[in-house]
Amino acid sequence: MSGNWDSSMGLKAFLTGNYVETLGILPVLTLLMLLAFIVHIDRYIRADLKKTMRIIILLLFSLIAQNYLEYRLAKGEVQWLVRTLTAIYGYAIRPVILILFLRVIAPQKRLGWAWALAGVNAAVNVTALFSRICFWIDQGNHYQGGPLSMMCFYVSVILMIYWFVLTICVFAPHKRKETWVPILVLALIVGGLVLDDNVGFLEQPITYLTISAVVSCVAYYIWLHLQFVREHEQAFQAEQRIQIMMTQIQPHFLYNTIATIRALCRKDAEKAGEVTEKFGDYLRQNLDSLKIVGLIPFQKELEHTRIYAEIEKVRFDNVRVEYDIQDDRFDLPPLTIQPLVENAIRHGVRIRDEGVVRVSTRKTEADHEIVVWDNGTGFDISKIGAAEGTHIGIRNVRERIEGMCGGTLQVESILGEGTTVTITIPIQEKTEA
């Protein structure tokens, strides 16, 4: 092939030469080179997945070169050894690329059996060097298939079936939209196989399967970034959850409790020991809540609330916390009831001669209902939505009730009479179980 331009050559003749065949692979090569550069500079993909992506990209470059070389060899003079080796490499490397895609889907999975299949496939194709059991190149430079010529196809089909099952098992239970990316990529590769099988006789420098593999690599890179965004979002939510939890551990409560324990040490050492033990339980349960991502049993939250109330009653002997628990078999976000009781004591009942806070639960046809009532001073409920304010705890509880279990939180408050907070949590079968 000569790249020199002859003025006597017409444009049509130039374009119908080997130049067009070479230019035909440039879009795919350009896409792959661009992807290689982006992966190289990307700091956000996990190191192991980044390494896998680099290997896939290198193998795809080699597969493009193999496709083009085999295409040129098939059109030229017979070069039996070179063409046989080229074909062996192409058939051997395809299952390897599929396995690497599987590693991207589920890095934690052990794929020893898949690598064994790829090894068997490679060994069978290598027999073309000394037998006709797999394939051979005849004297007319034509490819001829033997009894095991479909080995690469069968191995690839097994891997793709596992690919589909793995995707469904790993991602479908989470009902994530990006679950469709691996499935669509699989469909793209299957489409490449079908096109190669049905229109493979058309002259083309690279196969449809190779083109679909390159596009699939780009799709997987986008998919990995979707995973990163999700992980980043989860990390952000975890940080936000910590901030929310820490707002429940009010500094004034800590200082006042320590001061109470100090005073009791002089008057009643035994009582001081009891309060200290309860205070330790309170802090431990608050800190344990930082590790909890999902919901907790209502009984555990109720226990935490009781501990808090008993500590506060040491300081405020005019405060009484009552419980009317008719339904306790459901889950809810951690630190849901305790902050409401704390809010009622801090901003309402502690200034009453006889302050009362009542926690009650009941089960309706559709919901679990929790009511926290107090006979405190009441407040303006419009202040709950403020970014800053004395009732930020109620807003935090409402956000978690709505976001984590699809429930609701409603507040009714009358100045001078008291406040009622009603939480409803939809009944779910798994909660009942």
GUNUPA-394010 format. One record per residue (C-alpha): x, y, z; residue in one letter; residue number from 1. Coordinates in steps of 0.25 Angstrom, whole numbers, plus 5000, padded with zeros to 4 digits. Layout:
+------+------+------+--------+-----+
!    X !    Y !    Z ! residu ! num !
+------+------+------+--------+-----+
!    X !    Y !    Z !      A ! NUM !
...
+------+------+------+--------+-----+
//
This chain:
+------+------+------+--------+-----+
!    X !    Y !    Z ! residu ! num !
+------+------+------+--------+-----+
! 5000 ! 5000 ! 5000 !      M !   1 !
! 5006 ! 5013 ! 4996 !      S !   2 !
! 5002 ! 5026 ! 5002 !      G !   3 !
! 5007 ! 5035 ! 4991 !      N !   4 !
! 4997 ! 5044 ! 4983 !      W !   5 !
! 4998 ! 5043 ! 4968 !      D !   6 !
! 4991 ! 5054 ! 4961 !      S !   7 !
! 4988 ! 5045 ! 4950 !      S !   8 !
! 4979 ! 5037 ! 4960 !      M !   9 !
! 4965 ! 5041 ! 4961 !      G !  10 !
! 4958 ! 5044 ! 4974 !      L !  11 !
! 4949 ! 5032 ! 4972 !      K !  12 !
! 4961 ! 5022 ! 4969 !      A !  13 !
! 4968 ! 5027 ! 4982 !      F !  14 !
! 4956 ! 5025 ! 4991 !      L !  15 !
! 4953 ! 5011 ! 4985 !      T !  16 !
! 4967 ! 5007 ! 4989 !      G !  17 !
! 4973 ! 5001 ! 5002 !      N !  18 !
! 4972 ! 5015 ! 5008 !      Y !  19 !
! 4957 ! 5014 ! 5010 !      V !  20 !
! 4959 ! 5001 ! 5017 !      E !  21 !
! 4969 ! 5007 ! 5027 !      T !  22 !
! 4960 ! 5019 ! 5029 !      L !  23 !
! 4949 ! 5010 ! 5032 !      G !  24 !
! 4955 ! 5006 ! 5045 !      I !  25 !
! 4959 ! 5020 ! 5049 !      L !  26 !
! 4946 ! 5024 ! 5056 !      P !  27 !
! 4947 ! 5011 ! 5065 !      V !  28 !
! 4962 ! 5013 ! 5068 !      L !  29 !
! 4959 ! 5028 ! 5071 !      T !  30 !
! 4948 ! 5024 ! 5081 !      L !  31 !
! 4957 ! 5014 ! 5088 !      L !  32 !
! 4969 ! 5023 ! 5088 !      M !  33 !
! 4960 ! 5034 ! 5094 !      L !  34 !
! 4954 ! 5024 ! 5105 !      L !  35 !
! 4969 ! 5020 ! 5108 !      A !  36 !
! 4973 ! 5034 ! 5111 !      F !  37 !
! 4960 ! 5037 ! 5119 !      I !  38 !
! 4962 ! 5024 ! 5128 !      V !  39 !
! 4977 ! 5028 ! 5130 !      H !  40 !
! 4974 ! 5042 ! 5135 !      I !  41 !
! 4962 ! 5038 ! 5143 !      D !  42 !
! 4964 ! 5038 ! 5158 !      R !  43 !
! 4950 ! 5034 ! 5163 !      Y !  44 !
! 4950 ! 5019 ! 5158 !      I !  45 !
! 4954 ! 5009 ! 5168 !      R !  46 !
! 4968 ! 5004 ! 5165 !      A !  47 !
! 4965 ! 4989 ! 5162 !      D !  48 !
! 4954 ! 4993 ! 5152 !      L !  49 !
! 4963 ! 5003 ! 5146 !      K !  50 !
! 4973 ! 4993 ! 5144 !      K !  51 !
! 4963 ! 4983 ! 5138 !      T !  52 !
! 4958 ! 4994 ! 5128 !      M !  53 !
! 4972 ! 4997 ! 5124 !      R !  54 !
! 4974 ! 4982 ! 5121 !      I !  55 !
! 4961 ! 4981 ! 5113 !      I !  56 !
! 4965 ! 4994 ! 5105 !      I !  57 !
! 4979 ! 4988 ! 5101 !      L !  58 !
! 4972 ! 4975 ! 5097 !      L !  59 !
! 4962 ! 4982 ! 5089 !      L !  60 !
! 4974 ! 4989 ! 5082 !      F !  61 !
! 4980 ! 4976 ! 5079 !      S !  62 !
! 4967 ! 4970 ! 5074 !      L !  63 !
! 4965 ! 4982 ! 5064 !      I !  64 !
! 4979 ! 4979 ! 5059 !      A !  65 !
! 4977 ! 4964 ! 5058 !      Q !  66 !
! 4964 ! 4967 ! 5050 !      N !  67 !
! 4970 ! 4976 ! 5041 !      Y !  68 !
! 4982 ! 4967 ! 5039 !      L !  69 !
! 4974 ! 4955 ! 5036 !      E !  70 !
! 4965 ! 4963 ! 5027 !      Y !  71 !
! 4978 ! 4967 ! 5019 !      R !  72 !
! 4983 ! 4952 ! 5019 !      L !  73 !
! 4970 ! 4947 ! 5014 !      A !  74 !
! 4971 ! 4956 ! 5002 !      K !  75 !
! 4986 ! 4953 ! 4999 !      G !  76 !
! 4994 ! 4942 ! 4995 !      E !  77 !
! 4994 ! 4929 ! 5004 !      V !  78 !
! 5002 ! 4931 ! 5017 !      Q !  79 !
! 4997 ! 4919 ! 5024 !      W !  80 !
! 5005 ! 4920 ! 5037 !      L !  81 !
! 5003 ! 4935 ! 5039 !      V !  82 !
! 4988 ! 4934 ! 5036 !      R !  83 !
! 4987 ! 4922 ! 5045 !      T !  84 !
! 4994 ! 4929 ! 5057 !      L !  85 !
! 4985 ! 4941 ! 5054 !      T !  86 !
! 4972 ! 4933 ! 5055 !      A !  87 !
! 4977 ! 4926 ! 5067 !      I !  88 !
! 4979 ! 4939 ! 5075 !      Y !  89 !
! 4966 ! 4945 ! 5070 !      G !  90 !
! 4958 ! 4932 ! 5075 !      Y !  91 !
! 4966 ! 4931 ! 5088 !      A !  92 !
! 4965 ! 4945 ! 5092 !      I !  93 !
! 4950 ! 4947 ! 5091 !      R !  94 !
! 4945 ! 4939 ! 5103 !      P !  95 !
! 4956 ! 4946 ! 5111 !      V !  96 !
! 4950 ! 4960 ! 5108 !      I !  97 !
! 4936 ! 4954 ! 5112 !      L !  98 !
! 4942 ! 4949 ! 5125 !      I !  99 !
! 4949 ! 4963 ! 5128 !      L ! 100 !
! 4935 ! 4969 ! 5126 !      F ! 101 !
! 4929 ! 4960 ! 5136 !      L ! 102 !
! 4940 ! 4965 ! 5146 !      R ! 103 !
! 4935 ! 4979 ! 5144 !      V ! 104 !
! 4921 ! 4975 ! 5147 !      I ! 105 !
! 4925 ! 4967 ! 5160 !      A ! 106 !
! 4939 ! 4969 ! 5164 !      P ! 107 !
! 4937 ! 4960 ! 5176 !      Q ! 108 !
! 4933 ! 4948 ! 5168 !      K ! 109 !
! 4943 ! 4937 ! 5166 !      R ! 110 !
! 4943 ! 4933 ! 5152 !      L ! 111 !
! 4953 ! 4921 ! 5152 !      G ! 112 !
! 4943 ! 4912 ! 5144 !      W ! 113 !
! 4942 ! 4923 ! 5133 !      A ! 114 !
! 4957 ! 4924 ! 5132 !      W ! 115 !
! 4958 ! 4909 ! 5131 !      A ! 116 !
! 4948 ! 4910 ! 5119 !      L ! 117 !
! 4956 ! 4921 ! 5112 !      A ! 118 !
! 4968 ! 4912 ! 5114 !      G ! 119 !
! 4961 ! 4900 ! 5108 !      V ! 120 !
! 4956 ! 4909 ! 5096 !      N ! 121 !
! 4970 ! 4914 ! 5094 !      A ! 122 !
! 4976 ! 4900 ! 5094 !      A ! 123 !
! 4966 ! 4895 ! 5084 !      V ! 124 !
! 4969 ! 4906 ! 5074 !      N ! 125 !
! 4984 ! 4904 ! 5075 !      V ! 126 !
! 4982 ! 4890 ! 5069 !      T ! 127 !
! 4980 ! 4897 ! 5056 !      A ! 128 !
! 4995 ! 4897 ! 5055 !      L ! 129 !
! 4996 ! 4882 ! 5054 !      F ! 130 !
! 4982 ! 4877 ! 5051 !      S ! 131 !
! 4968 ! 4880 ! 5045 !      R ! 132 !
! 4960 ! 4877 ! 5058 !      I ! 133 !
! 4957 ! 4892 ! 5060 !      C ! 134 !
! 4960 ! 4899 ! 5046 !      F ! 135 !
! 4970 ! 4900 ! 5035 !      W ! 136 !
! 4974 ! 4909 ! 5024 !      I ! 137 !
! 4973 ! 4902 ! 5010 !      D ! 138 !
! 4982 ! 4904 ! 4998 !      Q ! 139 !
! 4972 ! 4914 ! 4993 !      G ! 140 !
! 4974 ! 4923 ! 5005 !      N ! 141 !
! 4960 ! 4920 ! 5010 !      H ! 142 !
! 4956 ! 4917 ! 5024 !      Y ! 143 !
! 4951 ! 4903 ! 5027 !      Q ! 144 !
! 4944 ! 4899 ! 5040 !      G ! 145 !
! 4946 ! 4886 ! 5047 !      G ! 146 !
! 4937 ! 4878 ! 5057 !      P ! 147 !
! 4941 ! 4888 ! 5068 !      L ! 148 !
! 4941 ! 4900 ! 5060 !      S ! 149 !
! 4930 ! 4906 ! 5068 !      M ! 150 !
! 4937 ! 4904 ! 5082 !      M ! 151 !
! 4939 ! 4919 ! 5083 !      C ! 152 !
! 4925 ! 4922 ! 5080 !      F ! 153 !
! 4920 ! 4911 ! 5090 !      Y ! 154 !
! 4929 ! 4917 ! 5101 !      V ! 155 !
! 4925 ! 4931 ! 5098 !      S ! 156 !
! 4910 ! 4927 ! 5099 !      V ! 157 !
! 4913 ! 4920 ! 5113 !      I ! 158 !
! 4920 ! 4933 ! 5118 !      L ! 159 !
! 4909 ! 4942 ! 5113 !      M ! 160 !
! 4898 ! 4933 ! 5120 !      I ! 161 !
! 4905 ! 4935 ! 5133 !      Y ! 162 !
! 4907 ! 4949 ! 5130 !      W ! 163 !
! 4892 ! 4951 ! 5129 !      F ! 164 !
! 4889 ! 4943 ! 5141 !      V ! 165 !
! 4900 ! 4950 ! 5149 !      L ! 166 !
! 4894 ! 4963 ! 5146 !      T ! 167 !
! 4880 ! 4959 ! 5150 !      I ! 168 !
! 4885 ! 4953 ! 5163 !      C ! 169 !
! 4894 ! 4965 ! 5167 !      V ! 170 !
! 4887 ! 4977 ! 5162 !      F ! 171 !
! 4872 ! 4974 ! 5160 !      A ! 172 !
! 4868 ! 4972 ! 5175 !      P ! 173 !
! 4873 ! 4987 ! 5177 !      H ! 174 !
! 4864 ! 4992 ! 5166 !      K ! 175 !
! 4874 ! 5001 ! 5160 !      R ! 176 !
! 4872 ! 5007 ! 5146 !      K ! 177 !
! 4887 ! 5005 ! 5143 !      E ! 178 !
! 4885 ! 4990 ! 5144 !      T ! 179 !
! 4880 ! 4991 ! 5129 !      W ! 180 !
! 4894 ! 4996 ! 5125 !      V ! 181 !
! 4901 ! 4982 ! 5126 !      P ! 182 !
! 4889 ! 4975 ! 5120 !      I ! 183 !
! 4889 ! 4985 ! 5108 !      L ! 184 !
! 4903 ! 4983 ! 5106 !      V ! 185 !
! 4901 ! 4968 ! 5106 !      L ! 186 !
! 4890 ! 4970 ! 5095 !      A ! 187 !
! 4900 ! 4978 ! 5087 !      L ! 188 !
! 4910 ! 4967 ! 5087 !      I ! 189 !
! 4900 ! 4957 ! 5084 !      V ! 190 !
! 4896 ! 4966 ! 5072 !      G ! 191 !
! 4910 ! 4967 ! 5068 !      G ! 192 !
! 4911 ! 4952 ! 5067 !      L ! 193 !
! 4898 ! 4951 ! 5059 !      V ! 194 !
! 4903 ! 4961 ! 5049 !      L ! 195 !
! 4916 ! 4954 ! 5047 !      D ! 196 !
! 4909 ! 4941 ! 5045 !      D ! 197 !
! 4899 ! 4946 ! 5035 !      N ! 198 !
! 4906 ! 4957 ! 5028 !      V ! 199 !
! 4921 ! 4953 ! 5030 !      G ! 200 !
! 4923 ! 4950 ! 5016 !      F ! 201 !
! 4923 ! 4965 ! 5013 !      L ! 202 !
! 4937 ! 4971 ! 5012 !      E ! 203 !
! 4940 ! 4979 ! 5025 !      Q ! 204 !
! 4954 ! 4981 ! 5032 !      P ! 205 !
! 4948 ! 4978 ! 5046 !      I ! 206 !
! 4937 ! 4970 ! 5051 !      T ! 207 !
! 4924 ! 4974 ! 5056 !      Y ! 208 !
! 4927 ! 4967 ! 5069 !      L ! 209 !
! 4940 ! 4975 ! 5071 !      T ! 210 !
! 4932 ! 4988 ! 5068 !      I ! 211 !
! 4921 ! 4984 ! 5078 !      S ! 212 !
! 4932 ! 4981 ! 5088 !      A ! 213 !
! 4938 ! 4995 ! 5087 !      V ! 214 !
! 4925 ! 5001 ! 5089 !      V ! 215 !
! 4922 ! 4992 ! 5101 !      S ! 216 !
! 4935 ! 4997 ! 5107 !      C ! 217 !
! 4931 ! 5011 ! 5106 !      V ! 218 !
! 4917 ! 5008 ! 5112 !      A ! 219 !
! 4924 ! 5000 ! 5124 !      Y ! 220 !
! 4933 ! 5012 ! 5126 !      Y ! 221 !
! 4920 ! 5021 ! 5127 !      I ! 222 !
! 4914 ! 5010 ! 5136 !      W ! 223 !
! 4926 ! 5010 ! 5145 !      L ! 224 !
! 4924 ! 5025 ! 5147 !      H ! 225 !
! 4909 ! 5023 ! 5150 !      L ! 226 !
! 4914 ! 5014 ! 5161 !      Q ! 227 !
! 4924 ! 5024 ! 5166 !      F ! 228 !
! 4913 ! 5035 ! 5167 !      V ! 229 !
! 4904 ! 5025 ! 5175 !      R ! 230 !
! 4915 ! 5022 ! 5184 !      E ! 231 !
! 4918 ! 5037 ! 5186 !      H ! 232 !
! 4903 ! 5040 ! 5188 !      E ! 233 !
! 4903 ! 5029 ! 5199 !      Q ! 234 !
! 4916 ! 5034 ! 5205 !      A ! 235 !
! 4909 ! 5048 ! 5205 !      F ! 236 !
! 4897 ! 5043 ! 5212 !      Q ! 237 !
! 4905 ! 5035 ! 5222 !      A ! 238 !
! 4912 ! 5048 ! 5226 !      E ! 239 !
! 4899 ! 5056 ! 5226 !      Q ! 240 !
! 4893 ! 5045 ! 5235 !      R ! 241 !
! 4905 ! 5046 ! 5245 !      I ! 242 !
! 4902 ! 5061 ! 5245 !      Q ! 243 !
! 4888 ! 5059 ! 5248 !      I ! 244 !
! 4891 ! 5049 ! 5259 !      M ! 245 !
! 4901 ! 5058 ! 5265 !      M ! 246 !
! 4890 ! 5069 ! 5266 !      T ! 247 !
! 4882 ! 5060 ! 5275 !      Q ! 248 !
! 4894 ! 5059 ! 5285 !      I ! 249 !
! 4891 ! 5073 ! 5290 !      Q ! 250 !
! 4904 ! 5079 ! 5297 !      P ! 251 !
! 4895 ! 5085 ! 5308 !      H ! 252 !
! 4889 ! 5072 ! 5312 !      F ! 253 !
! 4903 ! 5066 ! 5313 !      L ! 254 !
! 4908 ! 5077 ! 5322 !      Y ! 255 !
! 4896 ! 5077 ! 5330 !      N ! 256 !
! 4896 ! 5062 ! 5332 !      T ! 257 !
! 4911 ! 5062 ! 5336 !      I ! 258 !
! 4908 ! 5074 ! 5346 !      A ! 259 !
! 4896 ! 5065 ! 5352 !      T ! 260 !
! 4905 ! 5053 ! 5353 !      I ! 261 !
! 4916 ! 5062 ! 5360 !      R ! 262 !
! 4905 ! 5067 ! 5370 !      A ! 263 !
! 4900 ! 5054 ! 5373 !      L ! 264 !
! 4914 ! 5048 ! 5376 !      C ! 265 !
! 4913 ! 5058 ! 5388 !      R ! 266 !
! 4899 ! 5054 ! 5393 !      K ! 267 !
! 4896 ! 5040 ! 5388 !      D ! 268 !
! 4907 ! 5032 ! 5382 !      A ! 269 !
! 4898 ! 5020 ! 5379 !      E ! 270 !
! 4889 ! 5029 ! 5371 !      K ! 271 !
! 4901 ! 5036 ! 5364 !      A ! 272 !
! 4906 ! 5022 ! 5360 !      G ! 273 !
! 4892 ! 5018 ! 5354 !      E ! 274 !
! 4891 ! 5031 ! 5346 !      V ! 275 !
! 4906 ! 5029 ! 5341 !      T ! 276 !
! 4902 ! 5015 ! 5336 !      E ! 277 !
! 4890 ! 5021 ! 5329 !      K ! 278 !
! 4897 ! 5032 ! 5323 !      F ! 279 !
! 4908 ! 5023 ! 5317 !      G ! 280 !
! 4897 ! 5014 ! 5311 !      D ! 281 !
! 4891 ! 5027 ! 5305 !      Y ! 282 !
! 4904 ! 5031 ! 5299 !      L ! 283 !
! 4907 ! 5017 ! 5294 !      R ! 284 !
! 4893 ! 5016 ! 5287 !      Q ! 285 !
! 4895 ! 5029 ! 5281 !      N ! 286 !
! 4908 ! 5026 ! 5275 !      L ! 287 !
! 4904 ! 5012 ! 5271 !      D ! 288 !
! 4893 ! 5019 ! 5263 !      S ! 289 !
! 4904 ! 5025 ! 5254 !      L ! 290 !
! 4907 ! 5012 ! 5248 !      K ! 291 !
! 4893 ! 5008 ! 5245 !      I ! 292 !
! 4889 ! 5011 ! 5230 !      V ! 293 !
! 4875 ! 5005 ! 5231 !      G ! 294 !
! 4863 ! 5003 ! 5241 !      L ! 295 !
! 4863 ! 4998 ! 5255 !      I ! 296 !
! 4853 ! 4991 ! 5263 !      P ! 297 !
! 4843 ! 5000 ! 5270 !      F ! 298 !
! 4846 ! 4993 ! 5284 !      Q ! 299 !
! 4861 ! 4997 ! 5282 !      K ! 300 !
! 4857 ! 5012 ! 5280 !      E ! 301 !
! 4847 ! 5011 ! 5291 !      L ! 302 !
! 4858 ! 5006 ! 5301 !      E ! 303 !
! 4867 ! 5018 ! 5297 !      H ! 304 !
! 4856 ! 5027 ! 5299 !      T ! 305 !
! 4853 ! 5022 ! 5313 !      R ! 306 !
! 4868 ! 5023 ! 5317 !      I ! 307 !
! 4868 ! 5038 ! 5313 !      Y ! 308 !
! 4855 ! 5041 ! 5320 !      A ! 309 !
! 4860 ! 5034 ! 5333 !      E ! 310 !
! 4873 ! 5043 ! 5333 !      I ! 311 !
! 4865 ! 5056 ! 5330 !      E ! 312 !
! 4855 ! 5052 ! 5342 !      K ! 313 !
! 4867 ! 5052 ! 5351 !      V ! 314 !
! 4869 ! 5067 ! 5348 !      R ! 315 !
! 4854 ! 5071 ! 5346 !      F ! 316 !
! 4846 ! 5063 ! 5357 !      D ! 317 !
! 4833 ! 5071 ! 5352 !      N ! 318 !
! 4834 ! 5063 ! 5338 !      V ! 319 !
! 4827 ! 5050 ! 5336 !      R ! 320 !
! 4828 ! 5042 ! 5324 !      V ! 321 !
! 4817 ! 5032 ! 5321 !      E ! 322 !
! 4816 ! 5020 ! 5311 !      Y ! 323 !
! 4804 ! 5014 ! 5305 !      D ! 324 !
! 4810 ! 5004 ! 5295 !      I ! 325 !
! 4799 ! 4996 ! 5288 !      Q ! 326 !
! 4808 ! 4993 ! 5275 !      D ! 327 !
! 4823 ! 4990 ! 5275 !      D ! 328 !
! 4825 ! 4980 ! 5264 !      R ! 329 !
! 4831 ! 4990 ! 5253 !      F ! 330 !
! 4843 ! 4997 ! 5249 !      D ! 331 !
! 4847 ! 5011 ! 5248 !      L ! 332 !
! 4859 ! 5020 ! 5247 !      P ! 333 !
! 4869 ! 5021 ! 5259 !      P ! 334 !
! 4867 ! 5033 ! 5268 !      L ! 335 !
! 4853 ! 5036 ! 5264 !      T ! 336 !
! 4845 ! 5036 ! 5277 !      I ! 337 !
! 4856 ! 5040 ! 5287 !      Q ! 338 !
! 4858 ! 5054 ! 5280 !      P ! 339 !
! 4843 ! 5057 ! 5280 !      L ! 340 !
! 4843 ! 5054 ! 5295 !      V ! 341 !
! 4855 ! 5062 ! 5297 !      E ! 342 !
! 4849 ! 5074 ! 5289 !      N ! 343 !
! 4836 ! 5073 ! 5298 !      A ! 344 !
! 4844 ! 5073 ! 5311 !      I ! 345 !
! 4854 ! 5084 ! 5307 !      R ! 346 !
! 4844 ! 5094 ! 5301 !      H ! 347 !
! 4831 ! 5090 ! 5308 !      G ! 348 !
! 4828 ! 5082 ! 5320 !      V ! 349 !
! 4840 ! 5085 ! 5329 !      R ! 350 !
! 4835 ! 5099 ! 5333 !      I ! 351 !
! 4821 ! 5093 ! 5337 !      R ! 352 !
! 4818 ! 5090 ! 5351 !      D ! 353 !
! 4814 ! 5076 ! 5346 !      E ! 354 !
! 4820 ! 5073 ! 5332 !      G ! 355 !
! 4815 ! 5061 ! 5325 !      V ! 356 !
! 4820 ! 5054 ! 5312 !      V ! 357 !
! 4813 ! 5043 ! 5307 !      R ! 358 !
! 4818 ! 5033 ! 5296 !      V ! 359 !
! 4807 ! 5024 ! 5290 !      S ! 360 !
! 4806 ! 5014 ! 5279 !      T ! 361 !
! 4795 ! 5007 ! 5271 !      R ! 362 !
! 4793 ! 5000 ! 5259 !      K ! 363 !
! 4783 ! 5004 ! 5248 !      T ! 364 !
! 4778 ! 4997 ! 5236 !      E ! 365 !
! 4789 ! 5003 ! 5227 !      A ! 366 !
! 4800 ! 5009 ! 5237 !      D ! 367 !
! 4807 ! 5008 ! 5250 !      H ! 368 !
! 4804 ! 5021 ! 5257 !      E ! 369 !
! 4813 ! 5027 ! 5268 !      I ! 370 !
! 4808 ! 5039 ! 5276 !      V ! 371 !
! 4817 ! 5048 ! 5285 !      V ! 372 !
! 4808 ! 5057 ! 5293 !      W ! 373 !
! 4812 ! 5068 ! 5304 !      D ! 374 !
! 4805 ! 5078 ! 5312 !      N ! 375 !
! 4816 ! 5088 ! 5310 !      G ! 376 !
! 4816 ! 5102 ! 5305 !      T ! 377 !
! 4814 ! 5100 ! 5291 !      G ! 378 !
! 4821 ! 5107 ! 5279 !      F ! 379 !
! 4819 ! 5113 ! 5265 !      D ! 380 !
! 4820 ! 5101 ! 5256 !      I ! 381 !
! 4824 ! 5110 ! 5244 !      S ! 382 !
! 4838 ! 5110 ! 5251 !      K ! 383 !
! 4840 ! 5095 ! 5248 !      I ! 384 !
! 4844 ! 5098 ! 5234 !      G ! 385 !
! 4855 ! 5108 ! 5237 !      A ! 386 !
! 4869 ! 5105 ! 5234 !      A ! 387 !
! 4873 ! 5109 ! 5248 !      E ! 388 !
! 4864 ! 5108 ! 5260 !      G ! 389 !
! 4860 ! 5101 ! 5273 !      T ! 390 !
! 4852 ! 5090 ! 5266 !      H ! 391 !
! 4862 ! 5085 ! 5256 !      I ! 392 !
! 4861 ! 5072 ! 5262 !      G ! 393 !
! 4847 ! 5070 ! 5258 !      I ! 394 !
! 4851 ! 5074 ! 5244 !      R ! 395 !
! 4862 ! 5064 ! 5244 !      N ! 396 !
! 4852 ! 5053 ! 5249 !      V ! 397 !
! 4842 ! 5057 ! 5238 !      R ! 398 !
! 4852 ! 5056 ! 5227 !      E ! 399 !
! 4857 ! 5042 ! 5231 !      R ! 400 !
! 4843 ! 5037 ! 5233 !      I ! 401 !
! 4839 ! 5041 ! 5219 !      E ! 402 !
! 4852 ! 5037 ! 5212 !      G ! 403 !
! 4855 ! 5024 ! 5219 !      M ! 404 !
! 4841 ! 5017 ! 5221 !      C ! 405 !
! 4831 ! 5026 ! 5213 !      G ! 406 !
! 4824 ! 5031 ! 5225 !      G ! 407 !
! 4819 ! 5044 ! 5230 !      T ! 408 !
! 4821 ! 5053 ! 5242 !      L ! 409 !
! 4810 ! 5064 ! 5246 !      Q ! 410 !
! 4811 ! 5074 ! 5257 !      V ! 411 !
! 4800 ! 5081 ! 5264 !      E ! 412 !
! 4803 ! 5091 ! 5275 !      S ! 413 !
! 4795 ! 5101 ! 5283 !      I ! 414 !
! 4802 ! 5112 ! 5290 !      L ! 415 !
! 4800 ! 5110 ! 5305 !      G ! 416 !
! 4794 ! 5097 ! 5304 !      E ! 417 !
! 4804 ! 5087 ! 5298 !      G ! 418 !
! 4808 ! 5079 ! 5285 !      T ! 419 !
! 4805 ! 5066 ! 5278 !      T ! 420 !
! 4814 ! 5060 ! 5268 !      V ! 421 !
! 4808 ! 5048 ! 5260 !      T ! 422 !
! 4817 ! 5039 ! 5252 !      I ! 423 !
! 4811 ! 5029 ! 5242 !      T ! 424 !
! 4819 ! 5017 ! 5236 !      I ! 425 !
! 4812 ! 5009 ! 5225 !      P ! 426 !
! 4810 ! 4994 ! 5229 !      I ! 427 !
! 4819 ! 4985 ! 5220 !      Q ! 428 !
! 4819 ! 4970 ! 5220 !      E ! 429 !
! 4834 ! 4969 ! 5223 !      K ! 430 !
! 4832 ! 4978 ! 5235 !      T ! 431 !
! 4821 ! 4969 ! 5240 !      E ! 432 !
! 4830 ! 4957 ! 5238 !      A ! 433 !
+------+------+------+--------+-----+
//
